[in-house]
Structures are given as C-alpha cells and as structure tokens.
Amino acid sequence: MTSNAIIGDENMVIPRFIALKTIGEDTPKYLCTLSSSAHDAMGYLKFATTRVLDPLAKIELVPVRIGGNLYYHIRSCSLNRFWRESPTVQSWIVAAGKEAVTDEKSGDCTLFTLNVEGNTVTISPVRSGKSICLMPTVGEDKALSTGRGCTEVVKATMIDVGSIMVLPRYVSFKGKNGKYLKISKKDVIVDCLPGAYNAWNSSPYGYMPYSPWNGNSSTYECHTNLQFAAEDMSSKEAVFEVINTDDGLVRIKSTASGKFLHVREVTQWVEADIVDGENGYNPHPLRYMFEVIPADKDNANMVSLKSKSMGKFCTIKDGDFRRSDCLWAGADTPEEKAKLELVEPINQRTVHVVEFRLNEIVLISEEPIVAATCNFFNTSSIEQETKLEKTIKDTKTNTWNNGISTTKGFSFNLTSGIPDKVELGFTVSSETTKEYQWGKSIETSYETSGGGPIKVPAWKRVTGKLLASKATFEVPFTYTQTDRLSTGEIKTYQLQDGVFTGVIGYTFTTELVFENIHRL
C-alpha cells in the first residue's frame, strides 16, 4: 500500500487523494470548485475543468468508523473545506465545512458514504441518505445537489491523483548502462531487394520510416533510433521536452528533431521521427502517450515509462539492424533495465515570483496548547493583581515549492517577497534575491510573549489558562522561470504551480474562571 492509499471495506483499498471524472464523455471533465464562480464563497461543486491535476479538482478522503460503519469526510483541498449539505431548498452539496462534524443530526454534518464498484463511485451524505445528483444552476450549468427533482445521479470515475507524476519541462533520461538517452543518427545496413524499401517505408509499421534510401544500395541513414549512448547532456540529442496532458499522461519530444516519441505497433521500438500529419501519416494519439510511474520509493528521480498504447514498460534492449541499448516498449513489468534516472539538463536557473494569489490562501490551524496556568486567591478586602503570561521561543519555516514530482536538489536564485499575517489580513514584504531550493524549508528563530496582569476582585479566587496556538498557511503563486540548459539554450516561461508555505506565529487567548471565597 502506498502512502496515498486508505482502507475501505474489507479488501477494498482506495486512494487518499482523488479527482472525480465524468463517465462517457468525449472530453471528460473533473469535479472542482470554480474560482471565478459567483457561488465560490459557498463552495459549489461542478464538473468544470478538463485537467485532472487542476488544484481545484483535488479531493481528500478522510475515513472514519462509527458504530461499525465506514464513512468518509470529503475535503476540497483548494478551499480546505469539508463537503456538507447546504440548508437551502436545493440542498446543494458545498465545500463549506471548516471542520469535520460527525453528528449525523447536525446540519453541519460532513459524513458521506461511498458506493464503490471498481473505480466508479456514487456518493451520499449520511444526514439525508440521498444520492448526490446534478442540479441545474444557471443556464446549462449544473452543480452537486440532493434537492427535490434532482434525478441525474452522479456516477464518476475515481482518479488516484496522488500517484500521478508531473515531470519538469526539459529532461534527460539516464539508463542502467550509465549513458543518456539520445536520438541517434547513423547509417543502417539492411538486407532487402532494391525497391522493396519504398513499400516498407510507406508502412506505419516499418522500423525506420521517412529516411532517404541511397539508390540501389542497402544502406540508408536512420534518424529515429532512441539509444542510451550519450556520455553527457551537452548536446540537444540528449535533451527532451515534456508536454503534460490534461489526463495526467505525458508526450515527449526530441529537442534536436522537434519530433515526438511514439511506439511502433508491430516492433514496439520507441522512435522519434514523426510529427502529426507528416506525409499524410496520423498515428493513433495513444501511441504518443506515456504514463510516468515511480520506480524507487527512496529516489523520486527514478521512473519507468509505460506506453499507453501497448500497455508495456519501456526498457533497454538490443535488436536487429544493429540496434544496441535502444528504447523498446515491450517489458511486461518495470524490470531493472526499465528504471530510468530523470535528470534536469539545467546549468543555471532563476525564478521571479510575479504574484502571490492572496485570495486563495489556505489556513491550517493547529490545536492550542496550554502555555501557562494560574491559581490565585485574593483573601483581602481590596482588589489585587496576579500575572498569567508566557514567553515562547520558536522557529518559523518558509518553503517554496512547485508541482514537479521529482527531486529538486539544485539551487537557484529566487526573487520574491514574503507573505505574512498582519492584523487585517495578509501582506507581502519587499522583494529580495536569495539562493534557494524547491521544497527546502528555511528556518528563522523568533521570540513571542502573551498574556499579562489579571485584576482579581476582593474575596475572589481565579483559575486561568493561557492558550497558545499557531497555524501554517499555504498561498499559491505565479512565477517566471528562466533556465539555461546544458546545451547553452535559454528558456523562459511563466508557471502557476508555485505554493508558498509559511507559519503564523503564536496567538494567545486567556480562559479565566472567578469564584467567591467564603469568609471565615
């Protein structure tokens, strides 16, 4: 079981983090909360995004057993709010609960049941017991509801978003032979009759299509092999561009030829020789698609590529026509040779935070601790004073992260301000430029005090507690990233997958109880 898995009934294991996808549509959509929606403050839920990794589509399932029954709290991660039924005639299902509520009679109850068949699920709130349906809102728009007249029961496919790997924009692949994958260019000698090559070349199942045949000889130049033969990442032949698709798969393009990797249906060799529509040849889209699968739980940079069209893993293989150490999509399991080390071909990187999206901040509160107590008796006839206070020394951590799944071990120059909590909300400090690493926490020490004097009336006893609580917060940000590749090229692009995690320092509250003292 992975860390993203939670237990369902008996032998059923379901993911902790999921997305819900429509069934039977040519262009499937995923359930989300809309940041541009007029109903956004109420947390309305709609099938409105085509991207499985849209942050607004991420859902967490929190299991809880009550009286032998298994229920779930369902949390929309982008709002950090739990699902519940709204107290309206339409009985909308909204992501509005600030905390999980297990009281089935409460209007704020956040318990739901899941009816899972395979990877298809229907959902019902425990409070009403009704199946969640789609109810029209405005025009043809529909949102989740259990209201009257709502008959279109929602059946959705559960997608395990915690297992989807997101790769960097530019990558190199290092094989078990210690060499990097490259697009090869060399003469290949074939043993065929003159003229036979033309027919072979026109077939979508040929080994080396669209390469110039040298007259009547049996030698032609191959530009399509993908071979683990490069000593380093200094040439474009060893650098590839990754295009993430809406459904969590990837397309991989050679930066040297500008052509996509795809799998030959008969031979299962992975080649990079075709652009959509070239020479009238349009292969099935799935032949361009690969699933990226973690290959080592202790090393996020070790991955396996699985061909979506063949259902096989890509591995290193020797073959005919003088192929050696080439990429072949024919392994049934992620064998040792199918484990590839992912390396970013970056010599230098700079990041400039363009905007913190403060309206999308998520606060994650911690349970308060008892920082100090008091127990004071005023046995005099005049008011007296005691103290209930505490000074705490602690550290704050700030972390910049992005949506990439692989290890982000190298440093870069980051220009950014720092979001922080002030009395009326959040503000961002002036920009500074420092060296950072994605995912690495920066700690700073600080000291804070709370509480103070307490006035105790005559003939009164006071018992008190000073509670201290702190919270973390997450705020998404947009940034510009400039990379100098190992080939010397400079690439600049704007990204929106940044997340800053910070800590709000301790806040203090006092709880006091006054009691009369009986005079002797």
Backbone torsions as a table, in degrees:
resi	resn	phi	psi	omega
1	MET	NA	135.1	178.6
2	THR	-85.4	169.0	179.8
3	SER	-67.2	-13.7	-179.9
4	ASN	-93.0	3.4	-176.1
5	ALA	-102.3	144.5	173.3
6	ILE	-131.0	157.5	-174.4
7	ILE	-84.1	135.6	170.6
8	GLY	-102.0	-151.7	178.4
9	ASP	-70.6	134.2	176.7
10	GLU	44.4	-112.1	-172.4
11	ASN	-89.8	10.7	-177.8
12	MET	-89.1	128.2	175.2
13	VAL	-118.5	125.4	-179.5
14	ILE	-122.6	157.2	-178.7
15	PRO	-70.3	154.0	175.1
16	ARG	-77.9	-44.0	180.0
17	PHE	-109.5	125.6	-175.2
18	ILE	-135.4	167.6	163.6
19	ALA	-126.9	149.8	-179.9
20	LEU	-108.1	123.3	-174.1
21	LYS	-113.7	140.6	176.7
22	THR	-63.9	156.6	-178.1
23	ILE	-112.2	136.7	171.1
24	GLY	81.8	15.1	178.1
25	GLU	-105.5	144.4	178.3
26	ASP	-61.2	-41.2	175.0
27	THR	-116.2	94.5	-176.7
28	PRO	-65.2	151.4	176.6
29	LYS	-122.5	159.0	-176.5
30	TYR	-117.3	144.5	-179.4
31	LEU	-67.4	136.9	-179.5
32	CYS	-157.9	170.2	166.8
33	THR	-100.0	136.8	-174.7
34	LEU	-94.6	121.6	-179.9
35	SER	-69.1	-20.7	-179.2
36	SER	-98.8	2.9	-175.4
37	SER	-77.2	144.9	175.8
38	ALA	-68.0	-21.9	-179.9
39	HIS	-93.5	8.9	-170.5
40	ASP	-57.7	-37.3	-177.8
41	ALA	-63.3	-25.2	179.8
42	MET	-92.0	-4.1	175.9
43	GLY	72.9	34.2	177.9
44	TYR	-60.8	147.0	-175.0
45	LEU	-118.4	127.3	-175.9
46	LYS	-140.7	153.3	171.2
47	PHE	-83.4	95.9	-168.5
48	ALA	-138.3	-3.6	178.9
49	THR	-119.4	148.1	178.2
50	THR	-97.0	0.4	-175.4
51	ARG	-107.6	119.8	-178.7
52	VAL	-64.7	-28.7	-179.3
53	LEU	-97.2	15.0	172.2
54	ASP	-60.1	126.1	-179.4
55	PRO	-55.0	-28.6	-179.5
56	LEU	-73.8	-10.8	-177.9
57	ALA	-98.8	-4.9	-175.1
58	LYS	-78.7	128.7	-176.7
59	ILE	-126.3	139.6	175.2
60	GLU	-110.9	134.0	175.1
61	LEU	-101.6	124.7	-178.9
62	VAL	-116.5	105.8	-176.2
63	PRO	-76.1	149.0	175.7
64	VAL	-150.6	135.5	177.6
65	ARG	-104.4	129.3	179.3
66	ILE	-132.0	117.6	179.4
67	GLY	58.4	34.3	179.6
68	GLY	85.7	-7.1	179.6
69	ASN	-98.1	144.4	179.6
70	LEU	-99.0	121.6	176.2
71	TYR	-123.1	175.0	179.3
72	TYR	-138.2	138.9	161.0
73	HIS	-89.6	134.5	-177.6
74	ILE	-114.1	119.5	-175.0
75	ARG	-113.2	126.4	170.4
76	SER	-79.9	113.6	-170.6
77	CYS	-65.7	-35.1	-175.5
78	SER	-66.0	-32.9	179.4
79	LEU	-98.6	-12.7	-173.6
80	ASN	55.1	44.1	-179.0
81	ARG	-129.7	145.6	179.2
82	PHE	-89.1	148.3	176.5
83	TRP	-69.9	146.7	170.8
84	ARG	-160.8	167.6	174.9
85	GLU	-81.1	137.9	178.2
86	SER	-85.1	149.9	-178.8
87	PRO	-81.8	52.6	179.6
88	THR	-120.3	167.8	178.9
89	VAL	-60.2	-37.4	-177.7
90	GLN	-75.9	-14.2	-179.0
91	SER	50.4	53.2	178.0
92	TRP	-62.5	146.4	168.7
93	ILE	-90.4	119.8	-173.8
94	VAL	-127.5	150.4	173.2
95	ALA	-91.5	85.7	-172.0
96	ALA	-135.7	-7.6	-178.3
97	GLY	-78.9	120.9	-179.9
98	LYS	-74.1	-20.8	178.2
99	GLU	-145.7	159.6	179.2
100	ALA	-73.6	131.3	-178.7
101	VAL	-122.8	121.1	-176.9
102	THR	-98.3	-5.9	179.2
103	ASP	-70.8	109.3	-174.7
104	GLU	-66.1	-21.4	-178.9
105	LYS	-88.9	-12.3	-178.0
106	SER	-76.8	142.5	175.0
107	GLY	-66.3	-15.9	179.0
108	ASP	-97.1	10.6	-177.2
109	CYS	-57.3	133.7	-177.9
110	THR	-114.0	18.9	-179.9
111	LEU	-84.9	137.9	177.2
112	PHE	-136.1	154.4	171.2
113	THR	-108.3	145.2	177.0
114	LEU	-114.0	127.7	172.7
115	ASN	-104.2	102.1	-172.1
116	VAL	-105.7	127.0	172.9
117	GLU	-127.2	105.4	-173.7
118	GLY	68.4	-120.8	175.4
119	ASN	-110.8	16.7	177.5
120	THR	-102.7	140.7	-174.5
121	VAL	-138.7	143.2	164.7
122	THR	-118.4	150.3	-171.3
123	ILE	-128.6	141.2	177.4
124	SER	-136.7	136.2	172.1
125	PRO	-72.4	138.4	-177.8
126	VAL	-65.2	-34.9	-174.1
127	ARG	-60.6	-45.6	-178.7
128	SER	-100.8	-24.9	-178.6
129	GLY	76.0	2.2	-178.1
130	LYS	-85.3	148.0	176.0
131	SER	-72.2	141.5	178.1
132	ILE	-71.6	133.4	-178.8
133	CYS	-124.4	179.3	173.1
134	LEU	-103.0	128.7	-179.3
135	MET	-120.4	131.8	178.1
136	PRO	-59.6	140.9	175.8
137	THR	-110.7	-78.7	178.7
138	VAL	-124.5	125.3	-179.4
139	GLY	64.2	-127.9	178.8
140	GLU	-93.7	3.3	-178.9
141	ASP	-71.9	142.4	-179.3
142	LYS	-134.2	146.9	178.8
143	ALA	-131.3	167.2	-178.9
144	LEU	-72.2	139.4	-176.6
145	SER	-159.6	161.8	168.7
146	THR	-124.2	21.9	-174.2
147	GLY	-73.4	170.7	179.2
148	ARG	-65.1	142.7	-179.5
149	GLY	78.8	4.8	-179.4
150	CYS	-95.5	105.2	-172.4
151	THR	-116.1	-10.9	-177.3
152	GLU	-84.6	84.8	-176.5
153	VAL	-62.5	134.0	-178.3
154	VAL	-81.3	116.2	168.0
155	LYS	-113.2	123.8	-175.0
156	ALA	-132.6	157.6	175.5
157	THR	-91.9	130.5	176.5
158	MET	-84.3	126.0	176.7
159	ILE	-110.0	128.1	179.4
160	ASP	-79.3	90.4	-176.4
161	VAL	-74.1	-20.6	178.8
162	GLY	-68.6	-18.5	-178.8
163	SER	-97.5	-4.4	-178.8
164	ILE	-81.7	124.2	178.5
165	MET	-92.8	136.0	176.3
166	VAL	-109.4	120.6	-175.8
167	LEU	-93.9	158.1	173.4
168	PRO	-63.2	165.7	-177.6
169	ARG	-64.3	-43.6	-179.4
170	TYR	-121.2	133.5	-175.2
171	VAL	-140.9	160.8	166.2
172	SER	-128.3	148.8	-178.3
173	PHE	-112.9	125.7	179.7
174	LYS	-107.1	125.4	-176.9
175	GLY	-88.8	176.2	-179.3
176	LYS	-68.7	-14.6	176.0
177	ASN	-85.2	4.0	178.7
178	GLY	82.6	2.3	-179.0
179	LYS	-106.3	157.3	179.4
180	TYR	-91.8	146.1	176.8
181	LEU	-67.3	135.8	179.4
182	LYS	-143.6	156.4	171.4
183	ILE	-83.4	123.8	-171.7
184	SER	-95.4	151.9	176.7
185	LYS	-133.1	110.3	179.4
186	LYS	-160.5	162.3	175.2
187	ASP	-77.6	136.0	177.8
188	VAL	-120.3	130.3	-179.5
189	ILE	-94.3	126.1	178.4
190	VAL	-117.5	153.7	-179.0
191	ASP	-109.8	88.5	-179.0
192	CYS	-146.0	160.9	179.8
193	LEU	-71.6	145.6	175.6
194	PRO	-54.5	134.5	179.8
195	GLY	93.8	-23.6	-179.1
196	ALA	-68.8	-28.1	-176.5
197	TYR	-64.3	-32.9	-177.9
198	ASN	-61.7	-42.2	179.0
199	ALA	-68.1	-40.0	178.7
200	TRP	-63.2	-39.7	-177.1
201	ASN	-66.3	-29.6	-177.3
202	SER	-80.4	-10.8	-178.8
203	SER	-83.0	139.1	176.3
204	PRO	-70.7	-6.0	-178.3
205	TYR	-103.0	4.0	179.1
206	GLY	-68.8	162.8	-178.1
207	TYR	-78.2	-44.5	-172.0
208	MET	-129.2	69.2	-173.6
209	PRO	-71.7	157.2	171.1
210	TYR	64.6	20.6	176.0
211	SER	-99.2	142.9	-175.0
212	PRO	-69.1	127.6	178.7
213	TRP	-87.6	131.6	-174.6
214	ASN	-85.2	78.9	175.3
215	GLY	61.2	-131.6	-178.8
216	ASN	-93.6	1.8	-179.6
217	SER	-76.8	174.2	180.0
218	SER	-107.5	27.6	179.4
219	THR	-122.0	131.6	173.8
220	TYR	-141.5	163.1	-175.5
221	GLU	-90.1	128.9	-179.7
222	CYS	-101.6	129.1	178.1
223	HIS	-118.3	14.9	-167.0
224	THR	-116.0	-19.6	-177.3
225	ASN	-60.5	144.0	171.7
226	LEU	-113.2	110.8	-168.9
227	GLN	-126.3	138.7	174.8
228	PHE	-82.9	86.9	-172.1
229	ALA	-139.4	-9.0	-177.1
230	ALA	-81.3	136.7	179.7
231	GLU	-77.1	-28.2	-179.7
232	ASP	-149.9	-170.3	-176.6
233	MET	-107.5	23.6	-173.8
234	SER	-79.0	-15.1	-179.7
235	SER	-108.1	152.1	-179.2
236	LYS	-63.7	-25.0	-179.5
237	GLU	-61.1	-21.4	-177.4
238	ALA	-104.6	8.0	-178.6
239	VAL	-116.4	134.2	-176.9
240	PHE	-128.1	148.4	177.0
241	GLU	-101.7	135.1	-179.2
242	VAL	-105.1	128.5	174.9
243	ILE	-112.7	112.9	178.3
244	ASN	-79.0	131.0	-179.3
245	THR	-91.2	167.2	-178.0
246	ASP	-61.1	-31.1	-175.3
247	ASP	-94.4	14.3	173.8
248	GLY	90.2	2.6	175.4
249	LEU	-90.5	179.0	178.6
250	VAL	-131.7	150.0	164.5
251	ARG	-111.5	143.1	-175.0
252	ILE	-123.6	126.4	-175.5
253	LYS	-120.7	136.3	175.3
254	SER	-71.6	128.3	176.8
255	THR	-75.0	-16.9	179.8
256	ALA	-78.3	-44.4	-176.3
257	SER	-103.9	-17.0	-176.2
258	GLY	74.0	14.1	-177.4
259	LYS	-113.1	154.3	-171.5
260	PHE	-88.6	148.9	170.2
261	LEU	-71.8	137.2	175.4
262	HIS	-150.7	167.8	-173.8
263	VAL	-110.8	128.8	173.9
264	ARG	-71.7	130.9	-172.7
265	GLU	-66.5	-38.4	-176.2
266	VAL	-86.3	-48.1	-173.9
267	THR	-86.1	-24.6	-179.3
268	GLN	68.9	12.0	172.8
269	TRP	-72.5	142.1	174.6
270	VAL	-92.5	125.4	-176.3
271	GLU	-131.0	165.9	-179.9
272	ALA	-134.3	77.0	-173.2
273	ASP	-138.0	5.8	-171.7
274	ILE	-132.9	135.8	169.0
275	VAL	-107.3	143.3	-179.1
276	ASP	-49.0	128.5	175.1
277	GLY	85.5	-5.3	-177.8
278	GLU	-66.0	132.2	179.4
279	ASN	54.8	27.9	178.0
280	GLY	75.0	8.5	-176.1
281	TYR	-101.5	118.5	-179.7
282	ASN	-123.0	92.1	179.9
283	PRO	-68.0	161.5	178.9
284	HIS	-60.5	137.2	-176.6
285	PRO	-54.6	-33.6	-177.5
286	LEU	-63.8	-20.4	179.6
287	ARG	-71.7	-14.8	175.0
288	TYR	-93.4	-8.8	-169.7
289	MET	-97.7	138.2	177.2
290	PHE	-132.2	144.7	172.8
291	GLU	-100.3	131.9	179.6
292	VAL	-96.3	123.2	-174.5
293	ILE	-122.0	131.0	176.7
294	PRO	-58.2	136.7	-176.8
295	ALA	-112.7	-8.8	-178.3
296	ASP	-151.7	116.3	-176.1
297	LYS	-65.4	-20.2	-178.9
298	ASP	-97.7	-4.1	-178.2
299	ASN	-141.0	103.3	-176.4
300	ALA	-66.3	-13.9	-178.9
301	ASN	-88.2	-5.6	177.1
302	MET	-92.2	119.3	-175.6
303	VAL	-133.1	163.7	168.6
304	SER	-123.4	145.3	176.3
305	LEU	-104.0	127.1	178.9
306	LYS	-114.2	123.9	179.8
307	SER	-68.0	127.0	-178.9
308	LYS	-73.1	-30.2	-178.7
309	SER	-79.3	-36.8	-176.6
310	MET	-94.4	-21.3	-175.2
311	GLY	68.9	22.4	-177.3
312	LYS	-120.1	159.5	178.8
313	PHE	-89.7	145.2	177.7
314	CYS	-82.8	131.7	-177.5
315	THR	-139.2	171.3	177.3
316	ILE	-87.0	131.1	-175.2
317	LYS	-147.9	143.6	169.1
318	ASP	-91.8	146.9	-178.0
319	GLY	-146.7	-165.7	179.5
320	ASP	-76.8	179.8	-179.0
321	PHE	52.8	39.3	175.4
322	ARG	60.5	28.8	173.7
323	ARG	-78.1	137.4	173.9
324	SER	-145.9	137.9	179.6
325	ASP	53.0	44.5	-179.6
326	CYS	-101.7	165.1	-177.2
327	LEU	-87.8	126.5	-173.7
328	TRP	-136.1	127.2	-176.6
329	ALA	-95.9	68.8	-177.0
330	GLY	-138.2	7.9	-179.3
331	ALA	-85.2	133.9	-179.6
332	ASP	-74.8	-27.3	-178.5
333	THR	-130.9	161.5	176.9
334	PRO	-74.7	71.9	-178.5
335	GLU	-63.7	174.4	-174.5
336	GLU	-59.3	-40.6	-179.1
337	LYS	-72.5	-11.8	178.4
338	ALA	-88.3	-3.5	179.1
339	LYS	-88.2	118.2	-176.1
340	LEU	-114.3	139.3	176.0
341	GLU	-90.0	124.4	-179.3
342	LEU	-89.8	126.3	-178.4
343	VAL	-128.7	132.3	173.9
344	GLU	-81.7	122.4	-178.5
345	PRO	-81.7	61.8	-173.6
346	ILE	-116.0	128.3	173.7
347	ASN	-93.0	-31.9	-178.3
348	GLN	-153.8	142.0	180.0
349	ARG	-138.9	138.4	171.2
350	THR	-127.7	142.9	-178.8
351	VAL	-129.7	131.9	177.5
352	HIS	-124.8	116.4	178.4
353	VAL	-72.0	120.9	-177.4
354	VAL	-86.8	-42.2	-174.8
355	GLU	-157.1	130.5	166.2
356	PHE	-88.6	126.7	-178.9
357	ARG	-87.4	80.1	-172.1
358	LEU	-64.5	-23.1	178.9
359	ASN	-74.6	-6.5	-179.9
360	GLU	-112.5	19.3	-179.3
361	ILE	-63.8	138.8	174.3
362	VAL	-114.1	123.2	178.1
363	LEU	-96.9	133.8	178.9
364	ILE	-122.8	100.4	-175.0
365	SER	-81.7	150.1	174.4
366	GLU	-105.0	157.2	177.1
367	GLU	-64.6	135.8	178.9
368	PRO	-67.7	151.0	175.8
369	ILE	-112.5	155.0	175.5
370	VAL	-84.1	106.4	-176.7
371	ALA	-82.9	-30.7	-178.9
372	ALA	-160.5	157.8	177.2
373	THR	-134.4	161.9	173.8
374	CYS	-143.9	152.9	177.5
375	ASN	-148.5	96.4	-169.4
376	PHE	-123.7	133.7	177.7
377	PHE	-109.1	123.8	172.9
378	ASN	-103.3	97.6	-177.7
379	THR	-97.6	20.3	179.0
380	SER	-106.0	174.8	-178.8
381	SER	-93.8	6.2	178.4
382	ILE	-126.3	159.4	178.9
383	GLU	-65.3	137.7	176.7
384	GLN	-124.4	172.5	-175.6
385	GLU	-129.9	138.0	171.9
386	THR	-129.9	175.6	-177.8
387	LYS	-122.4	142.6	171.6
388	LEU	-133.4	97.4	-174.5
389	GLU	-150.8	163.4	-178.3
390	LYS	-157.3	141.1	172.0
391	THR	-111.2	128.2	-177.2
392	ILE	-117.9	131.5	171.7
393	LYS	-102.0	130.6	-174.7
394	ASP	-151.6	-180.0	176.0
395	THR	-124.1	145.7	171.1
396	LYS	-104.3	141.8	176.9
397	THR	-119.2	136.2	173.9
398	ASN	-119.6	135.2	-178.3
399	THR	-136.4	130.0	171.3
400	TRP	-102.7	130.9	-179.6
401	ASN	-138.6	163.7	174.0
402	ASN	-131.9	-177.4	-173.1
403	GLY	-86.6	7.1	-178.2
404	ILE	-76.0	137.7	-175.8
405	SER	-83.3	-23.5	-173.8
406	THR	-82.4	169.2	-179.8
407	THR	-65.2	137.2	-176.9
408	LYS	-114.5	67.0	-167.4
409	GLY	-82.3	-18.7	-175.0
410	PHE	-92.2	155.0	-175.8
411	SER	-88.5	157.2	177.7
412	PHE	-150.2	163.7	177.1
413	ASN	-86.3	122.6	-179.2
414	LEU	-113.8	125.6	174.5
415	THR	-106.4	117.1	-175.0
416	SER	-164.4	155.1	164.7
417	GLY	-87.8	-179.2	-179.4
418	ILE	-121.7	119.1	174.3
419	PRO	-69.6	143.0	178.7
420	ASP	-153.2	155.7	-178.4
421	LYS	-82.5	131.7	171.6
422	VAL	-123.1	179.5	-172.5
423	GLU	-58.9	-39.7	-174.4
424	LEU	-100.7	8.5	-179.7
425	GLY	147.4	-141.4	-180.0
426	PHE	-116.6	147.9	176.2
427	THR	-136.8	164.3	-179.5
428	VAL	-118.8	130.6	-179.0
429	SER	-73.6	175.1	178.1
430	SER	-65.2	153.5	-177.3
431	GLU	-72.6	143.1	169.2
432	THR	-135.6	160.9	177.6
433	THR	-116.6	122.2	-179.6
434	LYS	-140.2	167.6	178.3
435	GLU	-90.5	128.6	-178.0
436	TYR	-137.4	174.6	168.9
437	GLN	-130.9	140.5	174.6
438	TRP	-58.0	133.7	174.4
439	GLY	82.3	-3.8	-179.5
440	LYS	-94.7	129.0	-177.6
441	SER	-82.0	139.0	175.8
442	ILE	-107.3	121.3	-176.3
443	GLU	-103.9	139.3	173.0
444	THR	-132.1	139.1	179.8
445	SER	-87.3	147.5	176.6
446	TYR	-152.5	165.5	-179.9
447	GLU	-130.9	135.1	-179.6
448	THR	-140.0	152.4	-178.4
449	SER	-129.1	151.7	177.4
450	GLY	-145.9	167.5	-178.6
451	GLY	86.0	-162.8	-179.1
452	GLY	162.1	-162.1	-178.1
453	PRO	-72.0	150.3	177.2
454	ILE	-126.3	127.5	177.4
455	LYS	-88.0	125.9	-176.9
456	VAL	-114.1	116.4	-179.6
457	PRO	-61.5	165.3	179.7
458	ALA	-60.2	142.8	177.6
459	TRP	52.7	45.0	177.2
460	LYS	-129.6	147.2	170.4
461	ARG	-109.8	137.4	177.1
462	VAL	-122.7	130.2	169.0
463	THR	-116.1	137.2	-175.0
464	GLY	-147.1	157.7	175.0
465	LYS	-130.2	137.1	172.7
466	LEU	-103.5	113.0	-178.3
467	LEU	-97.0	133.9	177.9
468	ALA	-120.5	131.3	178.7
469	SER	-139.3	147.9	175.2
470	LYS	-133.0	168.1	-177.3
471	ALA	-143.2	152.5	169.4
472	THR	-101.7	158.8	176.6
473	PHE	-140.2	151.5	176.8
474	GLU	-123.0	131.7	178.4
475	VAL	-132.4	125.0	178.1
476	PRO	-73.4	153.0	178.0
477	PHE	-144.0	154.2	175.3
478	THR	-100.7	140.3	-176.5
479	TYR	-146.3	157.2	173.6
480	THR	-103.7	129.1	-179.4
481	GLN	-118.0	129.4	177.1
482	THR	-118.6	122.2	-178.6
483	ASP	-116.4	135.8	167.4
484	ARG	-99.8	110.0	-176.7
485	LEU	-71.9	165.5	178.2
486	SER	-64.8	-17.7	177.8
487	THR	-83.8	-6.2	-177.6
488	GLY	96.9	-12.2	179.3
489	GLU	-70.7	151.6	176.9
490	ILE	-114.8	125.2	-179.2
491	LYS	-120.5	130.6	178.1
492	THR	-125.9	133.0	178.8
493	TYR	-152.5	155.6	179.2
494	GLN	-102.1	134.4	-177.1
495	LEU	-126.5	155.9	-177.3
496	GLN	-122.6	13.4	-174.1
497	ASP	-96.6	14.9	180.0
498	GLY	-74.9	143.4	175.1
499	VAL	-136.6	123.0	175.4
500	PHE	-100.5	129.9	176.3
501	THR	-113.6	125.1	-179.7
502	GLY	-131.4	175.8	-178.7
503	VAL	-122.4	130.6	171.8
504	ILE	-88.8	124.7	-177.5
505	GLY	-59.0	169.6	-175.6
506	TYR	-59.6	138.7	167.7
507	THR	-115.3	146.5	-172.8
508	PHE	-118.6	141.0	172.0
509	THR	-135.2	149.4	179.8
510	THR	-113.4	143.2	173.7
511	GLU	-120.9	117.1	-175.4
512	LEU	-120.7	141.1	174.4
513	VAL	-128.7	122.5	179.3
514	PHE	-104.8	137.9	178.7
515	GLU	-132.8	147.9	176.4
516	ASN	-73.2	143.7	174.2
517	ILE	-104.8	127.7	179.4
518	HIS	-75.9	126.1	179.8
519	ARG	-77.1	143.4	179.1
520	LEU	-78.4	NA	NA
